[in-house]
Amino acid sequence: KMAERRRVDYSVHRDVMHKETVDNVFNPIHNTTTVREKVQKSVSCSGPRAKKCLVGSVPVVSWLPRYSFRENILGDIISGISVGIMHLPQGMAYAILASVPAVYGLYSSFYPVLVYFIFGTSKHISVGTYAVMSVMIGGVTERLAPDSAFSVFDNVTGEAIINTTLRDVERVKVAAAVTFLSGIFQVLLGLVQFGFVVMYLSEPLVRGYTTGAAIHVIVSQLKYTFGISPTRFSGPLALIYTVLEICSLLPKTNLGTLVVSAVSIVCLILAKELNAYLGKRLPVPIPVELLGIVVATVVSWQVDLNGRYGIDVVGGIPSGLQPPALPKVSLFSQVIGDAFAISVVGYGLAISLGRIFALKYGYKVDSNQELIAFGLSNTFGGIFQCFAISCSMSRSMVQVSTGGRSQVAGALSAVVILVITMWIGQLFEDLPKAMLAAIIYVNLQGIMKQFMDIPALWRSNRIDMVVWIVTFVLTVLLNPDIGLAASIAFSLLTVKKVPDVVVFRSSATLYFANAEMYQEALGRKVLTDQCILYALVLFSAGVLHDLQTGGFFNDKVTKCCVFSSIHDAVLHCQCHCGTETAEWCGVTRFG
């Protein structure tokens, strides 16, 4: 066979290049093109260039004309209706979490979803309200529009009464302002190609952060579970002060509210377990949360839970959509830090989940375009009085499991929310807030299971375990905004040189002419440390002889191991250096 291959004649055609062509291609410095011509060429807009720019900026133009109705439409319809039904209870619950009226959760499940449908690149994530984002918004709204600022003295009862109408109006303005500003941050970061920022959000950091934020979510909902009104604290250690305040108010618990909470939690957990058990036998999951709010609303209406037992209910839900309004610019200076933290957290959560689905189903998610898509979603959402959005793991899993194959499923879920907002929303005015709190608790099951990361990381990578624990503690103690910045700073501090192990990598081909320079470069990196045990040298295969004859072995390096790839170096460490050293061989590189 080798002889037959040698007898084969090959013909390679190459164009003849004249001196002028060579100068223009390989020596652009000598090109006679003027600066004016170069500027005109860079800003010129040809047909193909305009099309490429449009497709890159508005992805729906690229994939929607090629959408296969025969293969995808049925699954997207079923998925869109299922996810839309989930948006109703979750949107209302997370609005309460953001300290704004429940109907604004429905708005936040409509406008941003439609914008993402046009500009987003992920086919499977469910964009909309999310618990972590809502609790961050709630921290801002309650800080800038506290109950104490709207209390009015009642001459009849001699007590202070809170004007909830004015309070809610101001809180909506605060939520819209911080949402709008976070969207501006995301758009700007996307335009400057800042999508790589997600690299600084490692998986242990994200999981530790979301777990810490979940603790804030739980504590913020305890007032609806016990029917009490604790004082709102802000700043570091606010969570600790809130817990102490709640404990002091436990004797004032509304027993009716507590019963509704306990029954709701138990019923939701049992229904979700049944849903999981029957998951493979049912074409569509049972809408547990929707059934829960329907039953709770009917019972509350028939029994008059608010009038007879003082159980707090959702209250008035206006039908229709709100007209657009520019955010309150005077609030920007007070929420700029919160807006930036919200923009980074929302994007980090969404791109992490989007990449998981993209890898599973074989397509690419553009990280910079995702920044722009979420930025535009939040910017337009802020104009229509929405609060900041991200993506939900539970809704995304339902969207995938029910057959959703494209962003069309998300658009259809927005249509479902539109129908509910226009004609059905008023039916849920008697819904107890305790039921919404129960929905939040049950939906946090998946996040709370992340505590099992600690023993797993203890066995695999203890540095990552420390990052997880420190991120969790900082988030709990310093609140989600400051906790995120402190956690990123600590995570970066864990990336450092590891004693006794150095990985030296060269991108150039090693041969006799540069062997001496290679030796000197390696010496500057490695031999300055008298305690080096191993120098792992990575280079192209086939030049081992040149390296060995270069005199690398000396009394300062106990052993010099030569490998052709990082994979081989790690395997060597696993066999000869022990597990702890092996973990660092593949991540510590110099040169």
Long-range contacts (C-beta under 8 A, 24 or more apart in sequence): 56-369, 57-119, 57-369, 57-372, 58-118, 58-119, 59-118, 59-119, 59-120, 59-121, 59-366, 59-369, 60-117, 60-118, 60-119, 60-407, 63-406, 63-407, 67-406, 67-408, 71-405, 72-405, 72-406, 72-408, 73-408, 74-403, 75-402, 75-403, 75-404, 75-405, 75-409, 76-403, 76-404, 76-405, 76-406, 76-408, 76-409, 76-412, 77-409, 77-412, 78-283, 78-284, 78-402, 78-403, 79-398, 79-399, 79-400, 79-402, 79-403, 79-404, 79-405, 79-409, 79-412, 79-413, 80-404, 80-408, 80-409, 80-410, 80-411, 80-412, 80-413, 80-415, 80-416, 81-412, 81-413, 81-416, 82-284, 82-285, 82-287, 82-398, 82-399, 82-402, 83-126, 83-395, 83-398, 83-399, 83-402, 83-404, 83-409, 83-410, 83-413, 83-416, 84-412, 84-413, 84-414, 84-415, 84-416, 84-417, 84-420, 85-287, 85-290, 85-416, 86-287, 86-289, 86-290, 86-394, 86-395, 86-398, 87-128, 87-129, 87-395, 87-413, 87-416, 87-417, 88-289, 88-290, 88-293, 88-417, 88-420, 89-289, 89-290, 89-292, 89-293, 89-436, 89-439, 90-128, 90-129, 90-289, 90-392, 90-394, 90-395, 90-439, 90-443, 91-128, 91-129, 91-417, 92-293, 92-314, 92-428, 92-431, 92-436, 93-436, 93-437, 93-439, 93-440, 93-443, 94-129, 94-130, 94-131, 94-133, 94-134, 94-440, 95-129, 95-134, 95-387, 96-221, 96-224, 96-433, 96-436, 96-437, 97-131, 97-134, 97-135, 97-138, 97-217, 97-220, 97-221, 97-440, 98-134, 98-135, 98-137, 98-138, 98-141, 98-175, 98-387, 99-137, 99-138, 99-141, 99-142, 99-171, 99-175, 100-137, 100-141, 100-168, 100-171, 100-172, 100-175, 100-387, 101-168, 101-172, 101-315, 101-317, 102-314, 102-315, 102-317, 102-428, 102-431, 102-436, 103-317, 103-318, 103-421, 103-425, 104-172, 104-175, 104-385, 104-386, 104-387, 105-129, 105-387, 106-417, 106-420, 106-421, 106-425, 107-321, 107-322, 107-381, 107-384, 107-385, 107-386, 107-421, 108-381, 108-386, 108-387, 108-389, 109-413, 109-414, 109-417, 110-321, 110-414, 110-417, 110-418, 110-421, 111-377, 111-380, 111-381, 111-384, 111-386, 112-377, 112-378, 112-380, 112-381, 112-386, 112-389, 113-377, 113-410, 113-411, 113-413, 113-414, 113-417, 114-411, 114-414, 115-373, 115-376, 115-377, 115-380, 115-381, 116-373, 116-374, 116-377, 116-407, 116-410, 117-407, 117-408, 117-410, 117-411, 117-414, 119-369, 119-372, 119-373, 119-376, 119-377, 120-369, 120-370, 120-373, 120-374, 120-407, 121-354, 121-364, 121-365, 121-366, 121-369, 121-370, 121-373, 122-350, 122-354, 122-357, 122-358, 122-365, 122-370, 122-407, 123-357, 123-358, 123-361, 123-363, 123-404, 123-405, 123-406, 123-407, 124-354, 124-357, 124-361, 124-396, 124-399, 124-400, 124-404, 125-350, 125-353, 125-354, 125-357, 125-391, 125-396, 125-399, 126-391, 126-392, 126-395, 126-396, 126-398, 126-399, 126-410, 126-413, 127-350, 127-374, 127-377, 127-389, 127-390, 127-391, 127-410, 128-389, 128-391, 128-392, 128-395, 128-413, 129-387, 129-389, 129-392, 130-346, 130-349, 130-389, 130-390, 130-391, 130-392, 131-213, 131-214, 131-217, 131-440, 131-443, 131-444, 131-447, 132-210, 132-213, 132-214, 132-217, 132-345, 132-349, 132-390, 132-480, 133-342, 133-345, 133-346, 133-349, 133-387, 133-388, 133-389, 133-390, 134-217, 134-387, 135-213, 135-216, 135-217, 135-220, 135-480, 136-213, 136-338, 136-341, 136-342, 136-345, 136-388, 136-480, 136-481, 137-175, 137-178, 137-179, 137-342, 137-387, 137-388, 138-220, 139-216, 139-234, 139-338, 139-479, 139-480, 139-481, 140-174, 140-175, 140-178, 140-335, 140-338, 141-171, 141-174, 141-175, 142-171, 142-232, 142-234, 143-232, 143-234, 144-170, 144-174, 144-331, 144-334, 144-335, 145-170, 145-171, 145-174, 146-232, 147-229, 147-232, 172-385, 173-327, 173-328, 173-331, 174-328, 174-331, 174-335, 175-385, 175-386, 175-387, 175-388, 176-325, 176-327, 176-328, 176-382, 176-383, 176-385, 176-386, 176-387, 177-327, 177-328, 177-329, 177-331, 177-332, 177-335, 177-382, 178-331, 178-335, 178-338, 178-339, 178-342, 178-382, 178-387, 178-388, 179-327, 179-342, 179-378, 179-381, 179-382, 179-386, 179-387, 179-388, 180-327, 180-378, 180-379, 180-381, 180-382, 180-383, 181-327, 181-332, 181-335, 181-336, 181-339, 181-382, 182-339, 182-340, 182-342, 182-343, 182-346, 182-378, 182-388, 183-343, 183-374, 183-375, 183-376, 183-377, 183-378, 183-379, 183-380, 183-381, 183-382, 183-388, 184-339, 184-375, 184-379, 185-339, 185-340, 185-343, 185-375, 186-343, 186-346, 186-347, 186-371, 186-372, 186-374, 186-375, 186-378, 187-371, 187-372, 187-375, 187-376, 187-379, 188-375, 189-343, 189-347, 189-371, 189-375, 190-368, 190-369, 190-370, 190-371, 190-372, 190-375, 191-372, 193-368, 194-368, 194-371, 195-351, 195-366, 195-367, 195-368, 195-370, 195-371, 196-367, 197-344, 197-347, 197-348, 198-347, 198-348, 198-351, 198-352, 198-367, 200-488, 200-491, 200-492, 201-344, 201-348, 201-352, 201-488, 202-464, 202-467, 202-491, 203-352, 203-464, 204-453, 204-457, 204-464, 204-465, 204-467, 204-468, 204-471, 205-467, 205-468, 205-471, 205-487, 205-488, 205-491, 206-348, 206-349, 206-352, 207-450, 207-453, 207-468, 208-450, 208-453, 208-467, 208-468, 208-469, 208-470, 208-471, 208-472, 208-475, 208-487, 209-345, 209-471, 209-472, 209-475, 209-480, 209-483, 209-484, 209-487, 210-349, 210-447, 210-450, 211-447, 211-448, 211-450, 211-451, 211-472, 211-475, 212-471, 212-472, 212-473, 212-474, 212-475, 212-476, 212-480, 212-483, 213-475, 213-480, 214-444, 214-447, 214-448, 215-239, 215-475, 215-476, 216-475, 216-476, 216-479, 216-480, 217-440, 217-444, 218-440, 218-441, 218-444, 219-243, 219-246, 221-437, 221-440, 221-441, 222-246, 224-257, 224-261, 224-312, 224-433, 224-434, 224-436, 224-437, 225-257, 225-258, 225-261, 225-434, 225-437, 225-438, 226-250, 226-253, 226-254, 226-257, 226-258, 226-261, 227-253, 227-254, 227-256, 227-257, 227-258, 227-310, 227-311, 227-312, 227-434, 228-252, 228-253, 228-254, 234-479, 235-479, 236-477, 236-478, 236-479, 236-482, 237-477, 238-479, 239-476, 239-477, 239-479, 240-477, 254-309, 254-310, 254-311, 256-305, 256-309, 256-310, 256-311, 257-309, 257-310, 257-311, 257-312, 257-432, 257-434, 260-296, 260-305, 260-311, 260-432, 260-434, 260-435, 261-434, 261-437, 261-438, 264-292, 264-296, 264-434, 264-435, 264-438, 264-439, 265-438, 265-441, 265-442, 267-292, 268-292, 268-438, 268-439, 268-442, 269-442, 272-442, 279-401, 283-402, 284-402, 285-398, 285-401, 285-402, 289-439, 292-435, 292-438, 292-439, 293-428, 293-431, 293-435, 293-436, 293-439, 296-431, 296-432, 296-435, 297-427, 297-428, 297-430, 297-431, 300-430, 300-431, 300-432, 301-430, 305-430, 305-432, 306-430, 306-432, 311-432, 311-434, 312-432, 312-433, 312-434, 313-429, 313-430, 313-431, 313-432, 313-433, 314-428, 314-429, 314-430, 314-431, 314-432, 314-433, 314-436, 315-429, 316-429, 317-425, 317-426, 317-428, 317-429, 318-425, 318-426, 319-421, 319-422, 319-423, 319-425, 319-426, 320-421, 320-422, 321-384, 321-421, 321-422, 322-384, 322-385, 324-383, 324-384, 325-383, 325-385, 326-383, 327-382, 327-383, 337-481, 338-481, 341-480, 341-481, 341-484, 341-485, 342-388, 342-481, 343-375, 343-378, 343-388, 344-484, 345-390, 345-480, 345-484, 346-374, 346-378, 346-388, 346-389, 346-390, 347-371, 347-374, 347-390, 349-390, 349-391, 350-374, 350-390, 350-391, 353-391, 353-393, 353-396, 354-391, 357-396, 357-400, 393-446, 394-443, 394-446, 461-583, 463-494, 466-494, 467-491, 467-494, 497-588, 498-584, 498-588, 499-531, 500-531, 500-532, 500-533, 500-534, 500-581, 501-533, 501-534, 501-536, 501-573, 501-577, 501-581, 501-584, 501-585, 501-588, 502-526, 502-529, 502-532, 502-534, 502-535, 502-536, 502-588, 502-590, 503-536, 503-538, 503-566, 503-569, 503-585, 503-586, 503-588, 503-589, 503-590, 504-535, 504-536, 504-537, 504-538, 504-589, 504-590, 504-591, 505-538, 505-539, 505-566, 505-589, 505-590, 505-591, 506-537, 506-538, 506-539, 506-591, 509-540, 509-543, 510-539, 510-540, 510-543, 510-546, 510-547, 511-543, 511-546, 512-546, 515-546, 515-547, 515-549, 515-550, 516-550, 518-547, 518-550, 519-550, 519-551, 519-552, 521-591, 522-552, 522-591, 525-590, 525-591, 526-557, 527-554, 527-556, 527-557, 530-556, 532-556, 532-557, 532-558, 533-558, 533-559, 534-558, 534-559, 534-560, 534-561, 534-577, 535-559, 535-560, 535-561, 536-561, 536-563, 536-569, 536-572, 536-573, 536-585, 537-561, 537-562, 537-563, 538-563, 538-564, 538-565, 538-566, 538-569, 539-564, 540-564
